[in-house]
Amino acid sequence: MALTKPTQELWHDLKQAADLLKWSGVDLFKVATKLSEYGSGRRFSGAHENCGEHSGG
């Protein structure tokens, strides 16, 4: 059974939102890594760990 046009559009929009969230997580992980390297590691280590958990790393 084929998807209706509104359902296809919703699926496409949800897929785009999921992709944006994924890449935002990747960006956050990179920032947390850089902050950790610059000596703010203790303060931001929790953010770094959280990003790793959610990115599958």
Residue pairs with C-beta under 8 A, 6 or more apart in sequence:
3 11
22 55
25 51
25 54
25 55
26 55
28 47
28 51
29 48
29 51
29 52
29 55
29 57
32 44
32 47
32 48
32 51
33 48
35 41
35 43
35 44
35 47
35 48
36 44
36 45
36 48
41 48
51 57
